[in-house]
Amino acid sequence: MSQESPKIIWETALDSLRVQVSTSAYDTWLKSSRGVDFDGETFVIQVENSFIAEWLDKRMRSLLERTLAGMLNRTIMVSVRVISSVTENPEPNEVFKKASLSKNLTSDSFSVNQQPAAYFTFDHFARAQNSELARAAAVEISERPGQTYNPLLFSGPSGIGKTHLLNAVANQARSNGKEVLLTTGEDFVNDFVEAARHKAIKEFRDTHRSPDLYILDDIHFICGKEKSEENLFYTFNSLLRFGKQVVISSNAPLQQLPFTHTKLMSSLSSGLTVTLDPLDKSSRVSILAFKATRLPIQLGDDVLHYIASRPYANVHQMEGDLNKLVALSTLLKRNPDLPLATQALTTDITSANELGPMSGGSIIDAVAAYHHVGSDAIVGKSRVRSLVLARYIAMYLIRQHTDLSLSEIGLLFSKRDHSSVIHGVKKIESLLSTNTDVGSTLDAILNIISTKNTI
């Protein structure tokens, strides 16, 4: 398939997309598009105007990339371009008219629905004292939506499992045949603004008031945005009136959220609020023991208790230290015992000068160890998403911390050319501005290299 022309590949993709979206969504946003270029990683789609381009980029990018990735068996990035010979800025209503004579789009056309992360299931959720009630409530409403705790609100600081639980609810409910809308406070606001801008409020309402389960992450983002709050209030009222399940998360208890409209807080107060408390030592031990069962090496109880005794604000920080220990054990070919854990977790980099000399090979080895894979997987041809990201991270770090040229870096990665390295480096630079997890991963890998050079 990858040897076919972009035109043929895209025509095949359109056949698949036709059955994944509504007829009006297909006719409005996809029907006139064309595949015009493909370099093995980025697939270029050409559309008639900037309005369609913006819509595809913001609303359908993940669907387009998943569809192409499934066809080509590799990770694909989509780039949407506008045909220069046609009008760049058509009237929005002219675009909407293509959907139907009445200008009514279906909910599929306007949906900002996210795909739940496949890994975020109840089976992969580390059970601990601080989150046991939250997990039990999540399981209950995923099996019997609208019948018990409605609405259900999870509150607590970042990084303690709220988003995991929301995705687990979505995954479980969808497997039971329920229609689920999973979105965020930020996407709700953006979607509402877009709807108002293009006079499509009815379609916005239809989208957000139709699912069996409505899951909203980070409701605190909406606080203080008066019109968005008002529309969210009416959305919740409609959903609850028809027995639909509402699930929400926030970074603070309901009473502490600075809502403009007290009626929204009152509506949410009628359900169950479950607070996920900061991690105590017992919870940290339980979570570490659960995660240790999925590691390629065995950790003793003394090591788990040592890691758990350290102060962590969230699970991500603790998991980062766990990964650091495993990576150092692999790189140094030492057992992950208490002496190594003590050395690994009390050694930290304080400046770039303390990193010491680095080679492309040492960086690749550290990235591989951090991701629990072999170095061959990092430099190889696999297009598995997690490996592609790890490969880009290795390229970025080598570019930043060695004197190797782009072509020399490419040679380390199965003789890729310099353009592939540029693409990988730019991808990480882009993610650093939007994804804090990537920055944390880079810091953790540099920390591993520094510690390895110190121990």
Rosetta blueprint (number, residue, H / E / L):
1 M L
2 S L
3 Q L
4 E L
5 S L
6 P H
7 K H
8 I H
9 I H
10 W H
11 E H
12 T H
13 A H
14 L H
15 D H
16 S H
17 L H
18 R H
19 V L
20 Q L
21 V L
22 S L
23 T H
24 S H
25 A H
26 Y H
27 D H
28 T H
29 W H
30 L H
31 K L
32 S L
33 S L
34 R E
35 G E
36 V E
37 D E
38 F E
39 D L
40 G L
41 E L
42 T E
43 F E
44 V E
45 I E
46 Q E
47 V E
48 E L
49 N L
50 S H
51 F H
52 I H
53 A H
54 E H
55 W H
56 L H
57 D H
58 K H
59 R H
60 M H
61 R H
62 S H
63 L H
64 L H
65 E H
66 R H
67 T H
68 L H
69 A H
70 G H
71 M H
72 L H
73 N L
74 R L
75 T L
76 I L
77 M E
78 V E
79 S E
80 V E
81 R E
82 V E
83 I L
84 S L
85 S L
86 V L
87 T L
88 E L
89 N L
90 P L
91 E L
92 P H
93 N H
94 E H
95 V H
96 F H
97 K L
98 K L
99 A L
100 S L
101 L L
102 S L
103 K L
104 N L
105 L L
106 T L
107 S H
108 D H
109 S H
110 F H
111 S L
112 V L
113 N L
114 Q L
115 Q L
116 P L
117 A L
118 A L
119 Y L
120 F L
121 T L
122 F L
123 D L
124 H L
125 F L
126 A L
127 R L
128 A L
129 Q L
130 N L
131 S L
132 E H
133 L H
134 A H
135 R H
136 A H
137 A H
138 A H
139 V H
140 E H
141 I H
142 S H
143 E H
144 R L
145 P L
146 G L
147 Q L
148 T L
149 Y L
150 N L
151 P L
152 L E
153 L E
154 F E
155 S E
156 G L
157 P L
158 S L
159 G L
160 I L
161 G L
162 K H
163 T H
164 H H
165 L H
166 L H
167 N H
168 A H
169 V H
170 A H
171 N H
172 Q H
173 A H
174 R H
175 S H
176 N L
177 G L
178 K L
179 E L
180 V E
181 L E
182 L E
183 T E
184 T E
185 G H
186 E H
187 D H
188 F H
189 V H
190 N H
191 D H
192 F H
193 V H
194 E H
195 A H
196 A H
197 R H
198 H L
199 K L
200 A L
201 I H
202 K H
203 E H
204 F H
205 R H
206 D H
207 T H
208 H H
209 R L
210 S L
211 P L
212 D L
213 L E
214 Y E
215 I E
216 L E
217 D E
218 D L
219 I H
220 H H
221 F H
222 I H
223 C L
224 G L
225 K L
226 E H
227 K H
228 S H
229 E H
230 E H
231 N H
232 L H
233 F H
234 Y H
235 T H
236 F H
237 N H
238 S H
239 L H
240 L H
241 R H
242 F L
243 G L
244 K L
245 Q E
246 V E
247 V E
248 I E
249 S E
250 S E
251 N L
252 A L
253 P L
254 L H
255 Q H
256 Q H
257 L L
258 P L
259 F L
260 T L
261 H L
262 T H
263 K H
264 L H
265 M H
266 S H
267 S H
268 L H
269 S H
270 S L
271 G L
272 L E
273 T E
274 V E
275 T E
276 L L
277 D L
278 P L
279 L L
280 D L
281 K H
282 S H
283 S H
284 R H
285 V H
286 S H
287 I H
288 L H
289 A H
290 F H
291 K H
292 A H
293 T L
294 R L
295 L L
296 P L
297 I L
298 Q L
299 L L
300 G L
301 D H
302 D H
303 V H
304 L H
305 H H
306 Y H
307 I H
308 A H
309 S L
310 R L
311 P L
312 Y L
313 A L
314 N L
315 V H
316 H H
317 Q H
318 M H
319 E H
320 G H
321 D H
322 L H
323 N H
324 K H
325 L H
326 V H
327 A H
328 L H
329 S H
330 T H
331 L H
332 L H
333 K L
334 R L
335 N L
336 P L
337 D L
338 L H
339 P H
340 L H
341 A H
342 T H
343 Q H
344 A H
345 L H
346 T H
347 T L
348 D L
349 I L
350 T L
351 S L
352 A H
353 N H
354 E H
355 L H
356 G L
357 P L
358 M L
359 S L
360 G H
361 G H
362 S H
363 I H
364 I H
365 D H
366 A H
367 V H
368 A H
369 A H
370 Y H
371 H L
372 H L
373 V L
374 G L
375 S H
376 D H
377 A H
378 I H
379 V H
380 G L
381 K L
382 S L
383 R L
384 V L
385 R H
386 S H
387 L H
388 V H
389 L H
390 A H
391 R H
392 Y H
393 I H
394 A H
395 M H
396 Y H
397 L H
398 I H
399 R H
400 Q H
401 H H
402 T L
403 D L
404 L L
405 S L
406 L H
407 S H
408 E H
409 I H
410 G H
411 L H
412 L H
413 F L
414 S L
415 K L
416 R L
417 D L
418 H H
419 S H
420 S H
421 V H
422 I H
423 H H
424 G H
425 V H
426 K H
427 K H
428 I H
429 E H
430 S H
431 L H
432 L H
433 S L
434 T L
435 N L
436 T H
437 D H
438 V H
439 G H
440 S H
441 T H
442 L H
443 D H
444 A H
445 I H
446 L H
447 N H
448 I H
449 I H
450 S H
451 T H
452 K H
453 N H
454 T H
455 I L
